Amino acid sequence: MSALPKTPEQWRPALETLPDAAHNGGKIPAFFFAHGTPSLAMTRKMGVSDSMMPFWKETGNESPLAEFLQDFGRVLVQKYKPRAILVFSAHWETSGIRLVTDYGDENPLLMDYFGFQRALYELKFKSHGDSAITARVVEAFKKAGYKARASPVTEARGDDGRGFEGPGLDHGVFVPFRHMFGEETNIPIVEASLDASLTPESEWKLGQAVDELRSDGILILAGGLTNHNLRDLSSFIESTAAPPYHVWDKAVDEAIAVEEPEQRKKALVDLASHKGYRLAHPRAEHFVPLYVAAGAGEKGKSKVLFARFGAKTVAFGLES
């Protein structure tokens, strides 16, 4: 396995070599991206304690992840000029039905976190939905055999077990998107819920259901993290993480770098049986968005774009 991109000198060439849709069978690749934590929006001016500084340097506003996301978003817009973005986040899941936001002229924000500085509850990200795009996504889900409907701004998004209610794009969307697209974007954004079963197979099928949208100029982004154990903040930092986290991280790197589609699928699904999986993910919601993106782009090759410890971004569905 060749060296994976961890620095600007490595990830920028990887981003530039992504094929545009015209050279990719008419399809935009599907992407799993590291969406970070709320601290990704934290600046030095907000106040970072000495004890939190190591964590902030790896996850905050000046981290390598923040810098990558800025480059990533710019390339996505320039290369694909998407007519809309369909995003799946680790922070929205529903049982029995697929919900797709239909928020109209302005997408509200759901501040679905607690215990942070006041400034993090005053963040802005201005974007809008598009009812036609929402209908197109709902149609794709129904075509694949799902129950699905639009979720209007007048209703809560549904209980995902996290205790936050109300409509809105969650922080797994607006926090990274502020880096990727600025504090305002004209690209329509709709969010769809994950399958609450949180299994590789169920999320893979979700990706398969929306694969056809990649030919319609719709950019599919699935956000999570390849390590998310909030019970052990040292696990987010390569230099302080215990050895089992390093074993897990290496296994993820090896699986996502497999190019042959069938072999890649097996390697990715097998990760859910890896002994480090539940250590890195006490609950699976931050890892399974990877399977949505992989399912949407299962027939093409993959390309690792960013591979910092515990945080990966991968393009799926590249033509051979």
C-alpha positions in Angstrom: 0.0 0.0 0.0 1.5 3.3 -1.0 1.7 6.2 1.4 -1.7 7.7 2.2 -2.2 11.4 2.1 -1.8 13.1 5.5 -0.2 16.4 4.6 -1.2 19.3 2.2 1.7 18.2 -0.1 0.1 14.8 -0.3 -3.7 15.5 -0.2 -3.7 18.4 -2.7 -2.3 16.2 -5.6 -4.8 13.5 -4.6 -7.7 15.9 -4.9 -6.6 17.3 -8.2 -6.4 13.8 -9.8 -10.1 13.1 -9.0 -11.8 12.7 -12.4 -14.6 15.1 -13.3 -18.0 13.6 -14.1 -17.4 13.7 -17.9 -14.4 11.5 -17.4 -16.1 9.3 -14.8 -18.9 7.8 -16.8 -21.1 10.9 -16.3 -21.2 10.3 -12.5 -19.9 12.3 -9.6 -18.0 10.1 -7.2 -19.6 9.5 -3.8 -17.5 10.5 -0.8 -17.1 9.5 2.8 -15.6 12.4 4.7 -14.3 13.1 8.2 -16.9 15.6 9.5 -14.9 16.3 12.7 -16.4 17.3 16.1 -17.9 20.6 17.2 -14.4 21.7 18.1 -13.7 21.9 14.4 -15.5 25.3 14.6 -13.5 26.4 17.7 -11.0 29.2 17.2 -8.3 30.4 19.6 -10.3 33.5 20.4 -13.1 31.3 21.8 -10.7 30.2 24.5 -9.0 26.8 24.6 -7.7 25.5 27.9 -4.2 24.1 28.3 -5.7 20.7 29.0 -7.7 20.8 25.8 -5.0 22.2 23.6 -3.6 18.8 22.3 -7.1 17.7 21.4 -7.9 21.1 19.8 -4.7 21.1 17.7 -5.8 17.8 16.2 -9.6 18.5 15.9 -10.0 22.3 16.0 -10.3 25.3 13.6 -6.6 25.2 12.8 -6.1 21.5 12.6 -5.0 19.5 9.5 -8.6 18.3 9.1 -9.9 21.9 8.9 -7.3 22.7 6.3 -8.1 19.6 4.3 -11.8 20.3 4.3 -11.2 23.8 2.9 -9.2 22.3 0.0 -11.7 19.5 -0.3 -14.8 21.7 -0.6 -13.1 24.0 -3.1 -12.2 21.1 -5.4 -15.7 19.6 -5.2 -17.3 22.8 -6.3 -14.8 23.6 -9.0 -14.6 20.1 -10.4 -18.2 18.9 -10.2 -20.3 22.1 -10.1 -23.1 20.1 -8.3 -26.7 21.0 -8.8 -27.3 19.9 -5.3 -25.7 18.1 -2.3 -27.3 15.1 -0.6 -25.6 14.6 2.8 -25.8 11.7 5.3 -24.6 12.5 8.7 -23.7 10.3 11.7 -26.1 12.5 13.7 -29.4 11.5 12.1 -30.9 8.1 12.0 -34.5 6.8 11.7 -36.2 3.4 11.9 -38.5 2.0 9.3 -38.6 5.1 7.0 -36.1 7.3 5.2 -36.6 11.0 5.8 -35.2 13.7 3.6 -35.2 17.3 4.6 -37.4 19.8 2.7 -36.6 23.1 4.4 -37.3 25.6 1.7 -35.5 28.9 1.4 -33.3 28.5 4.4 -32.0 25.4 6.2 -32.2 25.9 9.9 -29.3 24.6 12.1 -29.8 22.1 14.9 -27.2 22.7 17.6 -27.1 19.1 18.6 -24.3 19.2 21.2 -23.9 20.4 24.7 -21.2 21.7 27.1 -19.3 23.9 24.6 -18.6 27.7 24.7 -21.5 30.0 23.9 -19.9 31.0 20.6 -20.5 27.5 19.2 -24.2 28.0 19.6 -24.1 31.2 17.6 -22.5 29.7 14.5 -24.0 30.6 11.1 -24.2 28.6 7.9 -26.7 29.9 5.4 -28.0 27.5 2.8 -31.3 26.5 1.3 -33.1 23.3 0.3 -34.9 22.4 -2.9 -38.2 20.5 -3.0 -37.5 19.1 -6.4 -34.2 17.6 -5.2 -35.9 16.2 -2.0 -38.6 14.6 -4.2 -35.9 13.1 -6.4 -34.1 11.6 -3.4 -37.4 10.3 -2.0 -38.2 8.7 -5.4 -34.9 6.9 -5.4 -35.5 5.5 -2.0 -39.0 4.3 -2.9 -37.7 2.8 -6.2 -35.3 0.7 -4.0 -38.2 -0.5 -1.9 -37.9 1.9 1.1 -40.7 3.8 2.8 -39.6 7.4 2.4 -40.9 10.9 2.6 -40.0 14.6 2.9 -39.4 16.0 6.3 -40.6 19.7 6.4 -39.3 22.4 8.6 -42.4 22.2 10.7 -41.5 18.9 12.3 -38.7 17.5 14.4 -36.4 15.2 12.6 -37.3 12.2 14.7 -35.7 10.5 17.7 -32.2 9.2 17.0 -31.5 8.4 20.7 -29.4 11.6 21.3 -32.0 13.7 23.0 -32.1 16.6 20.6 -35.3 17.7 18.9 -36.3 20.1 16.2 -35.7 20.5 12.5 -32.3 21.5 11.0 -29.0 20.4 9.6 -27.0 18.8 12.4 -23.5 19.7 13.4 -22.1 16.8 11.3 -23.2 18.9 8.4 -22.9 22.6 9.2 -19.6 22.4 11.1 -17.6 20.8 8.3 -19.6 22.6 5.6 -18.5 26.0 7.0 -15.0 25.0 6.1 -15.8 23.4 2.8 -18.3 25.9 1.4 -17.9 29.0 3.5 -20.6 30.5 5.8 -23.0 30.8 2.9 -23.6 28.7 -0.2 -26.0 28.8 -3.1 -25.8 25.0 -3.7 -29.1 23.4 -2.5 -28.5 21.0 0.4 -30.8 18.2 1.6 -30.0 15.7 4.3 -31.2 12.1 4.5 -31.4 9.9 7.6 -29.3 6.8 8.1 -30.8 3.4 8.8 -31.0 3.2 12.6 -30.0 -0.5 12.5 -26.5 0.8 11.9 -25.2 -2.3 10.2 -22.8 -2.4 7.3 -25.4 -4.2 5.1 -28.3 -1.7 5.8 -26.2 1.4 5.1 -24.6 -0.2 2.0 -28.2 -0.7 0.6 -28.9 3.0 1.3 -25.9 3.9 -0.8 -27.0 1.6 -3.6 -30.4 3.3 -3.5 -29.0 6.7 -4.2 -26.3 5.6 -6.7 -28.4 6.8 -9.7 -28.4 10.4 -8.3 -24.7 10.6 -9.1 -25.7 10.8 -12.8 -28.0 13.7 -12.1 -25.3 16.1 -10.9 -26.1 15.4 -7.2 -23.0 15.2 -5.0 -23.4 12.5 -2.3 -21.4 13.2 0.9 -21.6 10.8 3.9 -19.9 12.2 7.0 -18.6 10.5 10.1 -15.2 9.6 11.7 -13.1 6.4 11.6 -12.5 6.8 15.3 -15.1 8.2 17.7 -14.7 7.1 21.3 -15.7 10.1 23.4 -15.0 8.1 26.6 -11.3 8.3 25.7 -10.3 11.6 24.2 -6.7 10.5 24.1 -7.8 8.1 21.3 -8.3 11.1 18.9 -4.6 11.9 19.0 -2.1 9.7 17.3 0.7 10.3 19.8 -1.5 9.5 22.9 -3.8 6.8 21.5 -3.3 3.3 23.0 -1.9 0.6 20.7 -5.2 -1.1 19.9 -6.4 2.2 18.3 -3.4 2.1 16.0 -4.1 -1.5 15.0 -7.7 -0.5 14.2 -6.6 2.6 12.2 -4.2 0.6 10.1 -6.9 -2.0 9.4 -9.2 0.8 8.2 -6.4 2.3 6.0 -5.8 -1.1 4.4 -9.5 -1.8 3.8 -10.4 1.5 2.2 -7.4 1.4 -0.1 -8.5 -1.8 -1.8 -9.2 -1.0 -5.4 -11.0 -4.1 -6.7 -14.7 -3.5 -5.9 -15.7 -6.9 -4.6 -12.6 -7.4 -2.6 -13.0 -3.8 -1.2 -16.6 -4.6 -0.1 -15.5 -7.7 1.8 -12.7 -5.8 3.4 -14.9 -3.0 4.5 -17.7 -5.2 5.8 -15.2 -7.3 7.7 -14.1 -4.2 9.6 -17.3 -4.5 11.7 -15.9 -7.8 13.0 -12.5 -6.4 13.8 -11.6 -6.5 17.5 -10.9 -2.8 17.5 -14.2 -1.8 16.0 -16.2 -1.4 19.3 -13.2 0.1 21.0 -13.0 2.9 18.5 -16.8 3.0 18.1 -18.8 2.2 21.3 -21.8 3.0 19.1 -21.5 2.5 15.3 -23.2 5.7 14.1 -19.9 7.5 13.2 -18.5 4.7 11.2 -21.4 3.4 9.2 -21.7 6.4 6.9 -18.6 5.0 5.2 -20.9 2.1 4.0 -23.4 4.6 2.5 -20.7 6.2 0.3 -19.1 2.8 -0.5 -22.5 1.4 -1.5 -23.2 4.4 -3.8 -19.9 3.9 -5.5 -19.5 0.2 -5.2 -18.9 -0.6 -8.9 -15.9 1.8 -9.3 -12.5 2.1 -7.7 -11.8 4.0 -4.5 -9.3 6.8 -3.8 -8.1 7.8 -0.3 -7.9 11.6 -0.2 -7.1 12.2 3.5 -5.8 9.7 6.0 -5.0 11.3 9.3 -5.2 9.1 12.4 -8.9 8.4 13.1 -10.1 10.7 10.3 -10.4 9.5 6.7 -11.9 10.9 3.5 -12.4 8.5 0.6 -13.9 8.8 -2.9 -15.9 5.9 -4.1 -17.2 5.1 -7.6 -14.2 6.0 -9.7 -14.0 4.6 -13.2 -11.3 2.0 -13.9 
